[in-house]
Each structure stands twice: as C-alpha cells, then as structure tokens.
Amino acid sequence: MHATPWTLPQSHPYLRGFFSPVFDEIDSDCLQIQGELPSDLRGTFIRNSSNPRFAPKGRYHWFDGDGMLHAVEIADGKARYRNRWIRTRAFEAESEAGTSLWTGVTERPDFTNPRGPFKDSANTDVVYHAGKLLTLWWLGGEPYVISLPDLATCGTQHWPGMPTVSAHPKVDMRTGEMMIFDYKPVPPYLRYGVVSSSGDLVHHTSIDLPGPRLQHDMAITENYSLLFDMSLMWDPELLKQGQTRVRFFRDRPSRIGVIPRHGRGDEVRWFSCAPFYMYHTINAWEERSSDGNTRVVLVGCRIENPLADDPENPRSEGLVPTIGFLRLAPRLHRWTLDLSTGLVQEETLDDTFIEFSRMDNRWLGRRCRYGYSGKVPALDTIRFDGIVKHDLHSGHKTQYTFPPGWHGGETTFAPPHGSPQDGADDDGYILTFLEDDTTMTSHLGVFSARDLDRGPVATIALPQRVPTGYHTWWVPAER
C-alpha cells in the first residue's frame, strides 16, 4: 500500500527527521548484512510506532499517529523486512474519508464526534501471547490481532468484562498467564485482569481509586501484580469544573498497589512512597528477608520531576527530552515493599537518564540479574545515544555508545534458539533499530548481551527509513 505524503505548514519536533512518517508498505528479503548473524538467532523482531497517515487535525502529539508495525524476520543467517499499518476501525474510517477525523491528545476531546472522542490507534505496544500477536493503545483500547509473518490485521481480541486494555500487559513465561489492566477518566478508574495461557480472560476486578489517575505500566511477581497511584494526575479541583489539566503534586505521596494475582480489588495493599511518575517498569520479584518477612522488589525508571512547565524543576538536570507537557529525566530506581510491616525502602541505583528498559522476558516476575536500557542524551526529543546494561545484583553497569550521528530505539532481549526457560539472562542477543542521521537510513543492530560494550555483532541495512517509535517484541521461531 502507498499513501500520499503530506507536510505541515509549520515544523513540529516529532514530525521531522526520523520522527517523520513513511508512506509505503513494503516487503524486502536478502537484506545486506554487515558482520554475521548468529546461527542460533531465529525469530522475528517487531516494533510498534506512531505513523500518521493523514495530516493532523489541530495540534500534534507524538502519541497521536496511526499504528505501524516494522518487522525483521531472521533465520539461517538471513533477514527479511516488512512494514504494515495497523488497520484499526479508526484507520479504516479515515481512509474512507480521506482525512483525519479526530484531534489529538493535546486538544480538548470532541465528545460530539459520532465515532467517539478518542482515536484508538493501537500504536503503542506489541505483545505475543497464546499464539497471537496483539497491538495495544496506551490510553486503553481494543487489542488488535496481527498475523505473522505477513503483519495483516485480523480484527480485535474481545474479552467480556474488559473490552478495552491499556498497553504493557505482562506475560508470565512460566505459567503462560498474561496480566492486563485498563484505566479510564470515569469510574471504575482502574480495572485489572488475568488472561489464561489459552487466551481466555479468567479473572477481572475493579480497583478503587480516589479519582482518575495517569497509568502507563504495571509489574508482576510470581504471586502478585503491582499497580500505581502516582502523584502526577489530572487536577481534581479542575475536573469538578469540567476542565482537564495535569499537575504534579509534590506534597502528595505516590502509592504502589500490590494485589494477589487472582485477587479482588478490595485485596489491594497500598504502599506509600515519595512522589514520582513512571512510564516503564523493568521487573519485580519476591524475596525473603533475614527475619522471614516477604518483600516485593520493584525496579523501574522513576521520574522525580515529570512536568515540563513546573518552576520547581531543578536546573541541574539540564536539557531533557519532553513529550507534550511531560519531561523525561528517568533514573533507575528500586522500591522494596515489606508485606509484613508495610514499610517501603527506596534507592536510586544510577543517575544516568535511561528509558524504554527491558530484560529477558523469561525471567519476568522472578529475580533477574540484568536490565537493558536506552541512554537518554541532552536533546529536546526522546532518542537514545547508547545502550546501558545494569547488573541489578552487583550495581555494576556497562554500556555501548552509538557512533556520532547515530541513535537507537527500545532494546529487546532474544534468547538463543532452543535455549531453556531458565537460561542466563545475558546469554542471548540485544536487538534494536538504529538510525543514521547523516544518511537518514535505518538498520537493525544485533548485540551480544554478554559483550554489549564491544558493539554490534551484526548490522542489517533496512530498505527504508524506520521512524523513531515505541515498543518492541521478539517472537522466537519455535513459537
């Protein structure tokens, strides 16, 4: 499919350079490879992203674009690329109309729009579960089912009781269960559910909150799920007047909710901690302390000063990326929640700004050793100038810095083909899309997770530019 390119009268930081959309869906095999692809790397690397087909209606936000998937299939030392728009109901409606039909998230929602006030683009996350590839929207929408390897949109996944789902569900690779959540600006503000290994919703519940909250991610352990009530929220007093404005309440503690995996909403235990906002968790697990108490440990990318126009932001942080009204100065942080005493211990593990952190999904919910993150440089838009590997046991870190003029995306861990479920979480490969600003060309970088600082073992040249995007997944060939 080819769409007609368009340009805006005024330049927008998230619509120029590598953020500008592409308009061709293509397939290409026999890609040029620099280095050598490992023989035990077999599967498909997929990324979801914002790629507006039509010129925005009103002010643009990076989260507004139509969903587009970019995939690289790897086997036998060769690679194949394809990209496809996610053909959501909104995409099909705008295709028929030949123009944008919704305003974006920085405009006041149009509740008179007969198709609904918000455009569900399924453009944020991608997850593989129960034999299905699902794409999800950050504000909570219908999960769209995508077939492999052709990336065709095959309708939606419907779960009675939870018709919409937010991005960032968590898949327990041991049990096959997937934990999901959804949040809304109207009651019930937060819903939580469990999908079985066969793809059926087997549990769901609503969770009581004092008002609507900005959610983005969750975490799991072997027995619990973690949800959030953070200090960045819509101003409650303005909401009473029918107005929406996000504020960061520095005098209001944030809360981390711990719920048994199949628990009821009234079984959530809330743990108060210092005010923060967080886009992405890395992992969580359970530990036994020396006194026999059970503790839940959470590791994630904590933002202490998340609001762009807040006069109390420290100047010492310098230039940091912003997305709309939010600023991204995230640091690696650890929370330890004592389930016996209710106490919380907090610790910042590194002052380096990192985001879009990932780990070996086989260890999700159990104590992992390593996290892999994009390093955030001093720019006004969110890009990464390197990869940081954190040893969560020793505190040691290694990193690889991209060459000048190169940037990367979210990293994904790919285990070697046929490796066991309990394989070491740095015995495998780190994959990420790479961007060469000089030539405006894109590549897929393949790194040894164990020897990250040595640079890529292979780099695959892609047949077209892959716009800077969001989240990724690795689907092993055996699945």
C-alpha positions in Angstrom: 0.0 0.0 0.0 1.1 3.5 -0.8 -0.3 6.6 0.9 0.0 10.2 -0.3 2.8 12.1 1.6 1.8 15.3 3.3 3.6 18.1 5.0 2.7 20.5 7.8 2.8 24.3 7.3 4.9 24.5 10.4 7.6 22.2 11.6 7.0 20.0 14.6 9.8 18.3 16.5 8.0 15.0 16.5 7.2 15.2 12.7 10.7 16.0 11.3 13.8 14.0 10.7 13.5 10.4 12.0 10.1 11.2 13.5 8.5 12.0 10.2 6.2 9.2 8.9 6.8 6.8 6.0 4.0 6.2 3.4 4.9 2.9 1.7 4.3 -0.6 3.0 7.0 -2.8 1.5 8.5 -6.4 1.7 12.2 -7.0 1.2 14.4 -10.0 1.6 18.1 -10.7 1.1 19.0 -7.6 3.2 22.6 -6.5 3.3 24.3 -7.6 6.5 27.5 -6.2 7.9 29.1 -8.8 10.2 27.5 -12.2 10.7 24.1 -13.0 12.1 24.4 -15.7 14.8 23.2 -19.1 13.7 21.1 -19.5 16.9 19.2 -16.3 16.3 15.9 -17.3 14.8 12.7 -15.4 15.1 11.0 -12.0 14.3 11.8 -8.7 15.8 8.7 -6.4 15.8 8.2 -2.7 16.7 5.1 -0.7 17.1 5.1 3.1 16.3 3.2 6.2 15.6 2.9 6.9 11.9 0.2 9.4 10.9 -1.3 8.6 7.5 -3.0 12.0 7.2 -2.1 15.5 8.3 -3.0 16.0 12.0 -6.2 17.8 12.8 -5.2 20.5 15.3 -2.1 20.4 17.5 0.0 17.2 17.1 1.4 15.0 19.8 3.8 12.1 19.2 1.3 9.7 20.6 -1.4 10.7 18.0 -0.3 8.8 14.9 -1.7 5.7 13.3 -0.1 2.4 14.4 2.5 0.9 12.1 4.5 -2.3 12.6 8.0 -2.8 11.4 9.3 -6.4 11.5 12.6 -8.1 10.7 12.4 -11.9 10.3 15.8 -13.6 11.0 16.7 -17.2 10.2 19.7 -19.1 8.7 21.9 -16.1 8.7 19.4 -14.1 6.5 16.9 -11.4 7.2 13.6 -10.2 5.7 11.9 -6.8 6.4 8.2 -5.8 6.1 6.1 -3.0 7.5 2.3 -2.6 7.7 -0.2 -0.1 9.1 -2.4 -1.5 11.8 -5.9 -1.3 10.2 -7.9 -0.2 13.2 -11.5 0.9 12.9 -10.2 4.5 13.1 -7.6 3.9 10.4 -10.3 2.4 8.1 -12.7 5.3 8.8 -10.1 7.9 8.0 -9.0 6.0 4.9 -12.6 6.1 3.6 -12.9 9.8 4.5 -9.5 10.7 3.1 -8.7 12.9 6.0 -8.1 13.0 9.8 -11.4 12.6 11.8 -10.0 13.1 15.3 -8.0 15.7 17.1 -5.0 14.6 19.2 -4.4 14.3 22.9 -3.3 17.9 23.3 -6.7 19.2 22.1 -9.9 19.2 24.1 -11.7 15.9 23.3 -14.6 16.3 20.9 -17.5 14.4 22.6 -19.7 15.3 19.7 -17.7 13.1 17.4 -20.1 10.3 16.4 -17.1 7.8 16.3 -16.1 8.7 19.9 -13.8 11.5 21.4 -10.6 9.5 21.2 -8.8 7.8 18.3 -7.8 4.2 19.2 -4.8 3.7 17.0 -3.3 0.6 18.7 0.0 2.3 18.1 1.9 1.8 21.4 2.7 -1.7 22.5 3.1 -5.1 20.9 2.9 -8.4 22.8 2.8 -12.1 21.8 0.6 -14.3 23.9 -1.3 -17.6 23.4 -0.3 -17.8 19.8 -1.5 -14.3 19.0 0.4 -11.0 18.3 -1.6 -8.2 19.9 -1.1 -4.4 19.5 -2.4 -2.0 22.2 -3.0 1.6 22.8 -1.6 3.5 25.8 -5.0 5.1 26.8 -6.8 1.8 26.7 -8.4 0.4 23.5 -9.3 -2.8 21.7 -6.4 -5.2 21.4 -5.9 -5.8 17.7 -4.8 -9.2 16.5 -1.9 -9.3 14.0 -0.9 -12.4 11.9 2.7 -13.5 11.4 4.7 -13.2 9.3 2.5 -11.0 7.0 1.5 -8.5 9.7 -2.1 -8.5 8.5 -4.7 -7.0 10.9 -7.1 -9.8 11.8 -9.8 -7.9 13.8 -9.8 -7.5 17.6 -9.5 -9.7 20.7 -12.6 -9.4 22.8 -12.6 -10.2 26.5 -16.0 -9.9 28.2 -15.6 -7.8 31.3 -12.6 -5.9 29.9 -13.5 -4.7 26.4 -10.5 -2.3 26.4 -7.0 -2.8 27.6 -4.0 -0.5 28.1 -0.5 -1.0 26.8 2.1 -3.0 28.8 0.4 -6.2 29.9 2.8 -8.7 31.5 3.3 -12.3 30.3 4.5 -14.9 32.8 6.5 -17.2 30.7 6.4 -20.0 33.3 2.6 -20.2 33.7 1.6 -18.7 30.3 -0.7 -16.2 32.1 -0.9 -12.6 30.9 -1.8 -9.9 33.4 -3.7 -6.9 31.9 -5.0 -3.5 33.2 -7.1 -0.6 31.9 -7.7 2.9 33.2 -10.4 5.5 32.4 -11.3 9.1 33.4 -14.6 7.8 34.7 -15.4 5.1 37.3 -14.2 2.5 37.6 -10.9 4.3 37.2 -8.8 1.1 37.1 -9.5 -2.4 36.1 -7.2 -5.4 36.3 -7.5 -8.9 34.8 -5.7 -12.2 34.2 -5.7 -14.0 30.8 -5.0 -17.7 30.8 -2.4 -19.5 28.8 -5.1 -20.4 26.3 -6.1 -16.7 25.8 -9.3 -16.6 27.9 -10.0 -13.9 30.5 -10.3 -15.9 33.7 -10.3 -13.1 36.2 -11.0 -9.4 36.3 -11.8 -6.9 39.0 -12.1 -3.1 39.5 -9.8 -1.3 41.9 -11.0 1.6 43.9 -9.1 4.9 43.5 -9.9 8.4 44.8 -10.2 9.7 41.2 -8.8 9.2 37.7 -5.1 8.5 37.5 -2.5 8.5 34.8 -1.3 4.9 34.4 1.2 3.6 31.9 2.7 0.3 33.1 2.4 -2.5 35.7 4.6 -5.2 37.1 4.2 -8.8 38.2 5.9 -11.2 40.6 5.2 -15.0 41.0 2.2 -14.3 43.2 1.3 -10.6 42.9 0.7 -7.8 40.4 1.7 -4.2 41.0 -0.3 -1.1 40.0 0.1 2.6 40.7 -1.5 5.7 42.1 1.2 8.3 41.3 1.4 12.0 42.2 1.1 13.1 38.5 -2.6 13.4 37.8 -5.5 15.4 36.4 -6.1 18.3 38.8 -9.1 17.1 40.9 -10.5 20.6 41.5 -10.4 21.5 37.8 -12.1 18.1 37.0 -15.0 19.2 39.2 -15.4 22.2 36.9 -15.3 20.1 33.7 -11.7 21.1 32.9 -8.6 18.9 32.4 -5.1 19.9 33.4 -2.3 17.6 34.6 -0.5 18.6 37.8 2.4 17.1 39.8 1.5 17.2 43.5 4.9 17.2 45.2 3.2 17.2 48.6 1.2 14.1 47.9 2.8 10.7 48.3 2.7 8.2 45.4 1.3 4.7 46.1 2.2 1.3 44.8 -0.6 -1.2 45.0 0.1 -4.9 45.5 -2.7 -7.3 44.6 -2.7 -11.1 44.6 -2.5 -12.3 41.0 -6.1 -13.6 41.2 -7.2 -11.2 43.9 -10.2 -9.0 44.3 -10.0 -5.2 44.1 -10.5 -4.9 47.8 -7.5 -7.0 48.5 -5.0 -4.4 47.2 -2.5 -3.3 49.7 -1.2 0.3 49.1 2.4 1.3 50.0 3.1 5.0 50.2 6.4 6.3 48.9 8.0 9.6 47.7 6.2 11.4 44.9 7.1 10.3 41.4 5.9 9.4 37.9 7.0 6.4 35.9 6.4 5.4 32.3 8.0 1.9 32.4 8.8 -0.7 35.0 11.7 -3.2 34.4 10.8 -6.1 36.6 9.6 -7.1 40.1 10.1 -10.2 42.3 9.6 -11.6 45.8 12.3 -12.1 48.3 12.5 -13.5 51.9 14.3 -11.1 54.3 16.6 -12.3 57.1 13.7 -12.0 59.6 11.4 -14.2 57.5 9.3 -11.4 56.0 8.2 -11.5 52.4 9.3 -8.4 50.4 8.4 -7.3 46.9 11.2 -5.7 45.0 10.3 -3.4 42.1 12.8 -1.9 39.6 11.8 0.8 37.2 12.6 4.2 35.5 11.5 6.8 38.1 10.9 10.4 37.1 11.2 12.8 40.1 10.3 15.9 38.1 7.8 14.9 35.4 6.1 18.1 34.5 7.7 20.3 31.8 6.5 23.7 33.0 7.0 23.1 36.7 9.0 26.0 38.1 10.4 23.7 40.8 12.3 21.5 38.3 16.0 21.6 39.2 18.2 23.3 36.7 20.9 20.9 37.5 19.2 18.2 35.3 20.0 20.4 32.2 18.2 19.8 28.9 16.0 16.8 29.0 13.5 15.5 26.3 9.9 16.5 26.5 6.8 14.9 25.0 4.0 17.4 25.2 3.7 18.6 28.8 5.9 15.7 30.2 9.6 15.7 30.6 11.7 12.6 30.6 14.5 12.5 33.1 14.1 8.9 34.3 16.6 7.2 36.6 17.0 3.5 37.6 15.2 3.1 40.9 14.4 0.3 43.3 11.5 0.1 45.7 11.4 -2.7 48.4 8.0 -3.3 49.9 7.8 -5.2 53.1 4.5 -7.1 53.1 4.7 -7.8 56.9 5.5 -4.3 58.1 4.1 -2.1 55.3 7.3 -0.2 55.1 9.0 0.9 51.8 12.7 1.3 51.2 13.7 3.4 48.2 17.0 3.7 46.4 18.2 5.4 43.2 20.6 2.9 41.5 22.1 5.2 38.9 22.0 8.9 37.9 22.2 8.1 34.2 18.9 9.0 32.4 17.5 5.8 30.9 14.2 4.8 29.4 12.3 2.0 27.5 14.2 -0.5 29.7 13.7 -4.2 29.1 15.0 -7.5 30.4 14.9 -11.2 29.4 11.2 -11.9 29.4 11.8 -15.5 30.5 12.6 -14.0 34.0 9.7 -11.6 34.2 8.2 -11.8 37.7 11.3 -13.5 39.1 14.6 -12.1 40.3 16.5 -11.2 37.2 20.1 -10.1 37.1 20.3 -7.7 34.1 18.3 -4.8 32.7 18.9 -3.2 29.3 18.0 0.4 28.6 18.3 3.2 26.1 20.6 6.0 27.3 18.8 9.4 27.1 21.0 12.3 25.8 20.5 16.0 26.3 18.0 16.6 23.4 14.6 18.1 23.2 13.0 14.9 21.8 13.3 11.4 23.1 16.1 9.5 21.4 18.8 7.2 22.7 22.5 7.6 22.1 23.5 4.2 23.5 22.6 1.1 25.4 23.2 0.6 29.1 23.3 -2.8 30.8 22.7 -2.8 34.5 23.7 -5.6 36.8 20.9 -5.4 39.3 22.8 -7.7 41.7 26.2 -6.0 41.9 25.3 -2.5 40.8 27.9 -2.6 38.0 27.0 -1.3 34.6 28.4 -1.5 31.1 27.3 0.5 28.1 27.8 0.9 24.4 27.7 4.4 22.9 26.5 4.7 19.3 28.8 6.4 16.8 28.3 10.2 16.4 25.1 10.9 14.5 23.5 7.5 15.3 20.6 6.8 17.6 18.7 3.7 18.7 15.3 2.6 19.9 14.0 0.2 22.6 16.1 -2.8 23.2 14.7 -6.4 23.2 16.4 -9.5 24.5 16.4 -12.5 22.2 17.4 -15.9 23.8 19.4 -18.3 21.6 17.2 -20.7 19.6 16.2 -23.7 21.7 17.6 -22.3 25.0 16.0 -23.4 28.2 13.4 -21.4 30.2 15.9 -20.8 33.0 18.7 -19.7 30.7 21.0 -16.9 32.0 19.6 -13.5 31.3 22.6 -12.3 29.5 23.1 -15.4 27.4 21.5 -14.1 24.2 21.2 -11.1 22.0 20.1 -7.5 22.3 18.2 -6.1 19.2 17.3 -2.5 18.5 16.6 -0.4 15.4 19.4 2.1 14.7 19.1 5.5 13.0 21.9 7.2 10.9 21.1 10.9 10.9 23.7 11.6 8.2 22.3 9.3 5.6 18.7 9.1 7.0 18.9 5.3 6.8 17.8 2.7 9.3 19.4 -0.6 10.4 18.8 -3.4 12.9 21.6 -3.8 15.3 22.3 -7.2 16.9 24.5 -7.2 20.0 25.8 -9.9 22.2 24.1 -9.3 25.6 27.2 -10.7 27.4 29.6 -8.5 25.4 27.4 -5.4 24.9 30.3 -2.9 25.1 32.0 -4.5 22.1 29.4 -3.2 19.7 27.1 -5.0 17.3 28.0 -8.4 16.0 25.8 -7.8 13.0 24.1 -4.8 11.5 21.2 -5.2 9.0 20.6 -2.4 6.5 16.9 -1.9 6.0 15.3 -0.9 2.7 13.6 2.2 4.0 13.8 4.6 6.9 12.1 3.3 10.1 10.7 6.2 12.0 11.6 6.6 15.7 9.0 4.5 17.6 7.9 2.9 20.7 7.8 -0.7 21.9 9.2 -4.0 20.6 8.8 -7.7 20.9 10.9 -10.8 19.9 8.9 -13.8 18.7 11.1 -16.9 18.7 10.8 -19.1 15.6 9.6 -22.0 17.6 6.5 -20.1 18.6 
